[in-house]
Structure formats: C-alpha cells, structure tokens
C-alpha cells in the first residue's frame, strides 16, 4: 500500500515532470496543506495529481492553465478511507509512513492504472 518514493518506475517515468511542476507551485500546495490542517479538516492532507480528470478530491490547480504537466487536486486521508482507497486495516500504516506536512508534500500520482504515494520535500525557504 505505501510505496517507496525511490521506486525505479517512478524515478524513470515520473519524477522529473513531477519535480519540475512541484517547484513552481510548492508554496501554494504548502499553504493549502496548512489550511486543511489549521481548519481541522484533516491532519493528513493529500494532493492527488493526474494529467487529466480523476474523481479523488477537488481540483486545486488546473495544470493546462498554469503551464504545468499535471493537474493538482486536494484531498485528505479520510476521503481515501471513505472511497476505500485506503482500507481500515491500512490506516495505521499510512499514518506511520506519512511524513511531516510542514516539510513534505504528500502527492498521490495517478496515471492510468499506475498509482503511487510520493512524498516530495518542500524547497528550503532559506535557499
């Protein structure tokens, strides 16, 4: 269920385009994650990303209109549970692997049948 971000398939096919887009909108995503947590919607914000329409979460950034390869949606653990994308038996494992949302963005990459959780560090604000 919880996949390693260093998966060779992910590195080779997706990591470059994800990183290129992410650098451009990371501040916006970090603020959105903060809002989800501060409004007590969820302690576990998740950003599904896809190159087209997909049913998880709400559209946050339409990639085409921003010159990005990916569309960014906003969701959270509880929606993944409701949709049984994360079964009740896997919630504790998800929470254990979930990285600090102040430092990492939890992306859920969707490309056809390929789906994967990826944690991308936010750029260092001091650099």
SULBEL-V577167 format. One record per residue. N is the residue number from 1. RES is the residue in three letters. D_LAST is the distance of its C-alpha to the last C-alpha in Angstrom with 2 decimals. Layout:
BEGIN
N_RES_D_LAST ; N_RES_D_LAST
END
This chain:
BEGIN
1_UNK_33.99 ; 2_UNK_30.47 ; 3_UNK_29.09 ; 4_UNK_26.66 ; 5_UNK_23.57 ; 6_UNK_24.27 ; 7_UNK_27.60 ; 8_UNK_28.49 ; 9_UNK_29.78 ; 10_UNK_26.56 ; 11_UNK_24.46 ; 12_UNK_26.84 ; 13_UNK_27.68 ; 14_UNK_24.96 ; 15_UNK_21.54 ; 16_UNK_20.61 ; 17_UNK_21.72 ; 18_UNK_20.32 ; 19_UNK_16.79 ; 20_UNK_17.13 ; 21_UNK_18.37 ; 22_UNK_16.10 ; 23_UNK_12.86 ; 24_UNK_14.88 ; 25_UNK_16.22 ; 26_UNK_14.10 ; 27_UNK_13.67 ; 28_UNK_17.44 ; 29_UNK_18.30 ; 30_UNK_16.47 ; 31_UNK_18.43 ; 32_UNK_21.57 ; 33_UNK_21.32 ; 34_UNK_21.01 ; 35_UNK_24.06 ; 36_UNK_26.06 ; 37_UNK_25.57 ; 38_UNK_26.04 ; 39_UNK_29.16 ; 40_UNK_30.49 ; 41_UNK_31.00 ; 42_UNK_29.59 ; 43_UNK_27.35 ; 44_UNK_26.61 ; 45_UNK_25.15 ; 46_UNK_25.40 ; 47_UNK_24.40 ; 48_UNK_27.09 ; 49_UNK_26.20 ; 50_UNK_28.95 ; 51_UNK_29.87 ; 52_UNK_32.80 ; 53_UNK_34.50 ; 54_UNK_34.61 ; 55_UNK_36.15 ; 56_UNK_33.54 ; 57_UNK_31.78 ; 58_UNK_31.37 ; 59_UNK_29.77 ; 60_UNK_26.43 ; 61_UNK_25.12 ; 62_UNK_27.65 ; 63_UNK_25.87 ; 64_UNK_28.45 ; 65_UNK_27.92 ; 66_UNK_24.13 ; 67_UNK_24.28 ; 68_UNK_23.15 ; 69_UNK_25.13 ; 70_UNK_25.28 ; 71_UNK_26.66 ; 72_UNK_24.93 ; 73_UNK_27.22 ; 74_UNK_26.85 ; 75_UNK_29.00 ; 76_UNK_29.22 ; 77_UNK_31.05 ; 78_UNK_34.27 ; 79_UNK_34.73 ; 80_UNK_34.31 ; 81_UNK_36.99 ; 82_UNK_39.26 ; 83_UNK_39.11 ; 84_UNK_39.74 ; 85_UNK_36.71 ; 86_UNK_35.97 ; 87_UNK_39.31 ; 88_UNK_40.08 ; 89_UNK_40.44 ; 90_UNK_36.80 ; 91_UNK_35.12 ; 92_UNK_34.69 ; 93_UNK_33.19 ; 94_UNK_30.72 ; 95_UNK_29.68 ; 96_UNK_29.39 ; 97_UNK_27.06 ; 98_UNK_25.02 ; 99_UNK_21.45 ; 100_UNK_19.79 ; 101_UNK_19.24 ; 102_UNK_16.45 ; 103_UNK_14.36 ; 104_UNK_16.31 ; 105_UNK_18.08 ; 106_UNK_21.70 ; 107_UNK_22.91 ; 108_UNK_26.57 ; 109_UNK_27.07 ; 110_UNK_30.51 ; 111_UNK_31.99 ; 112_UNK_35.75 ; 113_UNK_36.90 ; 114_UNK_33.52 ; 115_UNK_31.65 ; 116_UNK_28.89 ; 117_UNK_26.44 ; 118_UNK_22.91 ; 119_UNK_19.98 ; 120_UNK_16.61 ; 121_UNK_13.47 ; 122_UNK_11.42 ; 123_UNK_7.86 ; 124_UNK_5.65 ; 125_UNK_5.64 ; 126_UNK_3.80 ; 127_UNK_0.00
END
